[in-house]
């Protein structure tokens, strides 16, 4: 279950580690979770993405937003049924279906992704242990299979990230552990 946080502006500090405004409620999307919202006071957030992939989705006409926190590249059929947002091969169709239930239309959905960092040092490139790279490959395959397009992305590297989607505006923001918050 996602965690709800109220994040007063006064607590955000001088360097603004979270782009959540005073009257907004942040819904933190946990590992393998997904959340859909039409509440314009909501900000969906994947915090501390390492090798995981955060998917931000928004239909600007219906003003429906969603976010998934994908953990692994692939799950078997039973795992994908139990926790569809956990796996790259099942998260996208589940996310789109849940958004459509709230009034979104598939071809209007704007999709942005972030994450896939190489968290474990000294792991050879393309190794089975490089989960970040494998997650990026799997999510791009899933986008192609489901005829969805990625509008923008912030992927790979060695730094963790956090991702936010503001339901009121549809703006998606990202921040690495060493950078300021930027619009994705």
Residue frames relative to the residue before (quaternion, step in Angstrom):
aa qw qx qy qz dx dy dz
X 1.0000 0.0000 0.0000 0.0000 0.00 0.00 0.00
X 0.4763 -0.6778 0.4732 0.2997 3.61 -0.81 0.93
X 0.3923 -0.7039 0.5477 0.2250 3.56 -1.19 0.62
X 0.2605 -0.7607 0.5758 0.1480 3.58 -0.94 0.91
X 0.0133 -0.7922 0.6097 -0.0222 3.56 -0.89 0.99
X 0.2357 -0.6949 0.6535 0.1855 3.51 -1.13 0.68
X 0.0990 -0.8274 0.5526 0.0104 3.57 -0.65 1.03
X 0.2049 -0.8057 0.5421 0.1227 3.62 0.06 1.24
X 0.6086 -0.5853 0.4029 0.3531 3.54 -1.08 0.79
X 0.6320 0.5644 -0.3356 0.4115 3.59 1.01 -0.77
X 0.6882 0.4751 -0.2803 0.4712 3.60 1.15 -0.51
X 0.5509 0.6525 -0.3899 0.3446 3.58 1.22 -0.22
X 0.4247 -0.7408 0.4447 0.2702 3.57 1.19 -0.23
X 0.7156 -0.4790 0.3274 0.3890 3.49 -1.35 0.29
X 0.7739 0.3617 -0.1879 0.4847 3.59 0.95 -0.81
X 0.3673 -0.7900 0.4452 0.2070 3.57 1.29 0.28
X 0.0349 -0.8274 0.5600 -0.0240 3.55 0.18 1.27
X 0.7630 0.2174 -0.1419 0.5919 3.59 1.23 -0.32
X 0.3122 -0.7780 0.5130 0.1845 3.61 -0.75 0.96
X 0.3787 0.7157 -0.4951 0.3150 3.59 1.01 0.79
X 0.3420 -0.7659 0.5145 0.1781 3.56 -0.77 1.06
X 0.7742 -0.4280 0.2438 0.3976 3.52 -1.35 0.43
X 0.7974 0.3242 -0.1623 0.4824 3.60 0.75 -0.97
X 0.5569 0.6111 -0.3926 0.4028 3.58 1.23 0.10
X 0.2946 -0.7180 0.6026 0.1860 3.53 -1.24 0.58
X 0.2454 -0.7724 0.5702 0.1341 3.55 -0.78 1.03
X 0.1672 -0.7488 0.6357 0.0851 3.54 -0.97 0.97
X 0.2187 -0.7905 0.5631 0.1008 3.57 -0.45 1.23
X 0.2561 -0.7734 0.5679 0.1172 3.55 -0.68 1.16
X 0.2966 -0.7907 0.5155 0.1456 3.57 -0.53 1.20
X 0.7379 -0.3940 0.3120 0.4505 3.54 -1.36 0.11
X 0.8524 0.1099 -0.1040 0.5006 3.56 -0.84 1.02
X 0.5834 0.5741 -0.3760 0.4344 3.59 1.22 0.35
X 0.1391 -0.7465 0.6428 0.1004 3.50 -1.40 0.28
X 0.0409 -0.7845 0.6181 0.0301 3.56 -1.14 0.58
X 0.1597 -0.7575 0.6282 0.0778 3.56 -1.11 0.84
X 0.0264 0.8169 -0.5746 0.0434 3.59 -0.95 0.83
X 0.1751 -0.7363 0.6413 0.1263 3.50 -1.33 0.58
X 0.4772 0.6776 -0.4211 0.3684 3.58 1.32 0.03
X 0.3555 -0.7843 0.4713 0.1906 3.58 -0.46 1.20
X 0.6309 0.5075 -0.3449 0.4749 3.61 1.23 -0.11
X 0.5860 0.6041 -0.3489 0.4121 3.57 1.29 0.06
X 0.1013 -0.7263 0.6756 0.0755 3.50 -1.24 0.71
X 0.2429 -0.7558 0.5927 0.1361 3.57 -0.74 1.08
X 0.0292 -0.8332 0.5512 -0.0340 3.59 -0.91 0.87
X 0.1427 -0.7026 0.6903 0.0977 3.51 -1.15 0.85
X 0.1035 -0.8262 0.5537 0.0090 3.54 -0.34 1.27
X 0.8509 0.1681 -0.1220 0.4825 3.54 -1.02 0.81
X 0.1793 0.7795 -0.5727 0.1797 3.57 0.89 0.91
X 0.1094 -0.7592 0.6383 0.0647 3.56 -0.84 0.96
X 0.8145 0.0145 0.0434 0.5783 3.55 -0.18 -1.29
X 0.5302 0.6318 -0.4034 0.3962 3.60 1.27 -0.28
X 0.3317 -0.7078 0.5863 0.2125 3.55 -1.35 0.31
X 0.1928 -0.7428 0.6296 0.1215 3.55 -0.98 0.90
X 0.1339 -0.7771 0.6122 0.0581 3.56 -0.89 0.99
X 0.1298 -0.7680 0.6261 0.0353 3.54 -0.77 1.13
X 0.0017 0.8050 -0.5912 0.0495 3.58 -0.79 1.04
X 0.0520 0.8138 -0.5729 0.0821 3.57 -0.91 0.92
X 0.1797 -0.7315 0.6489 0.1072 3.54 -1.04 0.93
X 0.3131 -0.8061 0.4703 0.1760 3.62 -0.31 1.22
X 0.6317 0.5203 -0.3449 0.4596 3.61 1.14 -0.44
X 0.7441 0.3736 -0.2050 0.5144 3.59 0.82 -1.00
X 0.2658 -0.7850 0.5015 0.2480 3.59 1.30 -0.42
X 0.3797 0.6684 -0.5140 0.3806 3.48 0.89 1.14
X 0.0493 -0.8018 0.5956 0.0021 3.54 -0.83 1.00
X 0.0306 -0.7872 0.6158 0.0117 3.54 -1.21 0.53
X 0.0627 -0.7718 0.6306 0.0512 3.50 -1.28 0.44
X 0.1110 -0.7676 0.6293 0.0496 3.53 -1.10 0.84
X 0.2361 -0.7450 0.6124 0.1191 3.55 -1.17 0.76
X 0.1108 -0.8356 0.5380 0.0055 3.55 0.09 1.39
X 0.2660 -0.8073 0.5180 0.0955 3.54 -0.80 1.12
X 0.8253 0.1183 0.0009 0.5521 3.57 0.87 -0.99
X 0.6043 -0.6032 0.3822 0.3534 3.59 -1.14 0.57
X 0.8338 -0.0059 0.0688 0.5477 3.58 0.89 -0.81
X 0.0919 -0.7648 0.6351 0.0568 3.51 -1.17 0.74
X 0.5353 -0.5897 0.4733 0.3765 3.55 -1.23 0.33
X 0.7471 -0.4303 0.2578 0.4361 3.57 -1.26 0.26
X 0.6785 0.4901 -0.2950 0.4609 3.59 0.88 -0.91
X 0.6516 0.5080 -0.3132 0.4682 3.60 0.94 -0.86
X 0.6647 0.5108 -0.2985 0.4562 3.58 0.97 -0.86
X 0.6354 0.5056 -0.3282 0.4826 3.60 1.12 -0.58
X 0.6810 0.4993 -0.2843 0.4540 3.59 0.98 -0.86
X 0.8096 0.0210 0.0475 0.5847 3.58 0.85 -0.99
X 0.1001 -0.8642 0.4892 0.0622 3.60 0.52 1.16
X 0.6615 0.5202 -0.3263 0.4304 3.62 1.01 -0.64
X 0.5608 0.6368 -0.3749 0.3734 3.59 1.22 -0.30
X 0.7843 0.3331 -0.1310 0.5068 3.58 1.10 -0.74
X 0.5475 -0.6317 0.4456 0.3204 3.57 -1.02 0.83
X 0.6914 0.4926 -0.2986 0.4361 3.60 0.99 -0.73
X 0.7685 0.3186 -0.2133 0.5123 3.65 1.16 -0.14
X 0.5493 0.6676 -0.3893 0.3177 3.62 1.12 -0.45
X 0.6850 0.5237 -0.3111 0.3997 3.61 0.80 -0.94
X 0.6895 0.4482 -0.3255 0.4665 3.65 0.73 -0.83
X 0.6173 0.5406 -0.3328 0.4646 3.58 1.10 -0.72
X 0.6566 0.5157 -0.3027 0.4597 3.59 0.91 -0.93
X 0.6731 0.4882 -0.2936 0.4717 3.59 0.87 -0.95
X 0.6443 0.5257 -0.3216 0.4529 3.60 0.92 -0.87
X 0.6834 0.4778 -0.2885 0.4706 3.59 0.90 -0.90
X 0.6313 0.5121 -0.3351 0.4764 3.60 1.06 -0.64
X 0.6399 0.5261 -0.3227 0.4578 3.59 0.99 -0.82
X 0.6060 0.5558 -0.3481 0.4502 3.60 1.10 -0.63
X 0.7133 0.4066 -0.2391 0.5184 3.59 1.20 -0.51
X 0.7109 -0.4954 0.2473 0.4337 3.60 1.25 0.27
X 0.4869 0.6578 -0.4442 0.3645 3.60 1.22 0.00
X 0.2408 -0.7246 0.6227 0.1708 3.55 -1.29 0.41
X 0.5930 -0.6529 0.3489 0.3168 3.54 -0.74 1.18
X 0.7428 0.4340 -0.2613 0.4377 3.62 0.73 -0.96
X 0.6361 0.4993 -0.3428 0.4781 3.62 1.27 -0.01
X 0.5400 0.6613 -0.3964 0.3375 3.59 1.21 -0.37
X 0.2389 -0.7493 0.6081 0.1078 3.54 -0.89 1.08
X 0.1035 -0.8288 0.5499 -0.0025 3.56 -0.64 1.18
X 0.0072 -0.7754 0.6302 -0.0404 3.53 -0.97 0.98
X 0.1094 -0.8154 0.5676 0.0313 3.57 -1.02 0.77
X 0.0144 -0.7811 0.6242 -0.0018 3.53 -1.23 0.60
X 0.5848 0.5834 -0.4422 0.3495 3.54 -1.23 0.52
X 0.5555 0.6489 -0.4273 0.2963 3.52 -1.17 -0.68
X 0.3040 0.7794 -0.5007 0.2224 3.58 1.13 0.56
X 0.4366 -0.6415 0.5603 0.2897 3.52 -1.29 0.47
X 0.1497 -0.8506 0.5026 0.0367 3.53 -0.04 1.33
X 0.7154 0.4027 -0.2426 0.5168 3.58 1.03 -0.75
X 0.3523 -0.7418 0.5348 0.1990 3.58 -0.65 1.12
X 0.8199 0.2815 -0.2137 0.4503 3.54 -1.31 0.43
X 0.4721 0.6087 -0.4848 0.4143 3.60 1.12 0.59
X 0.4561 -0.6984 0.4707 0.2876 3.60 -0.70 1.00
X 0.5870 -0.5657 0.4467 0.3686 3.57 -1.16 0.64
X 0.8352 0.1661 -0.1754 0.4940 3.54 -1.13 0.84
X 0.3851 0.7128 -0.4882 0.3244 3.60 1.22 0.43
X 0.5955 -0.5595 0.4360 0.3770 3.58 -1.19 0.51
X 0.6518 0.5200 -0.3055 0.4598 3.58 1.21 -0.48
X 0.5885 0.5456 -0.3769 0.4625 3.60 1.26 -0.18
X 0.1449 -0.8432 0.5152 0.0514 3.55 0.41 1.31
X 0.6066 0.5724 -0.3600 0.4180 3.61 1.00 -0.73
X 0.6788 0.4745 -0.2810 0.4848 3.57 0.87 -0.96
X 0.6565 0.5039 -0.3091 0.4685 3.58 0.97 -0.83
X 0.6335 0.5196 -0.3307 0.4683 3.60 1.03 -0.72
X 0.6442 0.5162 -0.3220 0.4636 3.59 0.96 -0.84
X 0.6501 0.5070 -0.3146 0.4705 3.59 0.90 -0.90
X 0.6891 0.4961 -0.2826 0.4463 3.59 0.86 -0.98
X 0.6748 0.4857 -0.3181 0.4556 3.60 0.90 -0.81
X 0.6406 0.5098 -0.3336 0.4673 3.60 1.03 -0.68
X 0.6095 0.5202 -0.3433 0.4899 3.60 1.09 -0.65
X 0.6568 0.5133 -0.3102 0.4572 3.59 0.93 -0.88
X 0.6210 0.5268 -0.3435 0.4678 3.60 0.99 -0.76
X 0.6713 0.4932 -0.2971 0.4667 3.59 0.89 -0.91
X 0.6638 0.5177 -0.3078 0.4434 3.60 0.89 -0.92
X 0.7623 0.3525 -0.1881 0.5091 3.59 1.01 -0.75
X 0.4386 -0.7406 0.4178 0.2909 3.55 1.32 0.39
X 0.4201 0.6579 -0.4912 0.3866 3.52 0.90 1.08
X 0.2662 -0.7736 0.5576 0.1407 3.57 -1.08 0.72
X 0.3722 -0.6964 0.5738 0.2172 3.51 -1.11 0.81
X 0.3136 -0.7614 0.5343 0.1907 3.60 -0.65 1.07
X 0.7886 -0.1234 0.0836 0.5965 3.59 0.97 -0.79
X 0.1091 -0.8043 0.5840 0.0119 3.53 -1.22 0.56
X 0.0756 -0.7314 0.6741 0.0694 3.51 -1.35 0.46
X 0.1380 0.8480 -0.4772 0.1849 3.54 0.12 1.37
X 0.8289 0.2804 -0.2210 0.4307 3.49 -1.48 0.35
X 0.4827 0.6419 -0.5052 0.3158 3.57 -1.18 -0.45
X 0.5339 -0.6368 0.4625 0.3090 3.55 -1.29 -0.28
X 0.6332 0.5502 -0.3196 0.4408 3.58 1.28 0.08
X 0.4624 -0.6508 0.5285 0.2886 3.54 -1.10 0.74
X 0.1842 -0.7805 0.5923 0.0782 3.54 -1.26 0.45
X 0.1786 -0.7050 0.6591 0.1912 3.49 -1.43 0.13
X 0.1931 -0.7850 0.5867 0.0471 3.54 -1.14 0.80
X 0.0536 -0.7990 0.5990 0.0005 3.58 -0.95 0.92
X 0.1000 -0.7588 0.6406 0.0621 3.58 -1.16 0.74
X 0.2304 -0.7627 0.5946 0.1077 3.56 -0.72 1.15
X 0.3837 -0.7572 0.4815 0.2182 3.59 -0.48 1.20
X 0.6263 0.5634 -0.3525 0.4074 3.62 0.94 -0.77
X 0.8133 0.2723 -0.1133 0.5016 3.59 0.87 -0.93
X 0.4043 -0.7055 0.4802 0.3289 3.58 1.16 -0.55
X 0.4619 0.6833 -0.4478 0.3453 3.58 1.26 0.08
X 0.1663 -0.7555 0.6289 0.0776 3.53 -1.00 0.97
X 0.0795 -0.7921 0.6050 0.0148 3.53 -0.93 0.96
X 0.1254 -0.7763 0.6155 0.0533 3.54 -1.22 0.60
X 0.0319 -0.7746 0.6314 0.0155 3.53 -1.22 0.57
X 0.2701 -0.7214 0.6087 0.1901 3.58 -0.93 0.88
X 0.6983 -0.4792 0.3271 0.4192 3.55 -1.28 0.16
X 0.7771 0.3152 -0.1779 0.5150 3.61 1.18 -0.37
X 0.6835 0.4752 -0.2910 0.4714 3.62 1.20 0.05
X 0.5528 -0.5682 0.4677 0.3909 3.57 -1.26 0.24
X 0.6301 -0.4980 0.4235 0.4191 3.55 -1.33 0.15
X 0.0067 -0.7908 0.6118 -0.0162 3.59 -0.92 0.95
X 0.5078 -0.6170 0.4979 0.3369 3.56 -1.23 0.46
X 0.3069 -0.7565 0.5545 0.1613 3.54 -0.94 0.93
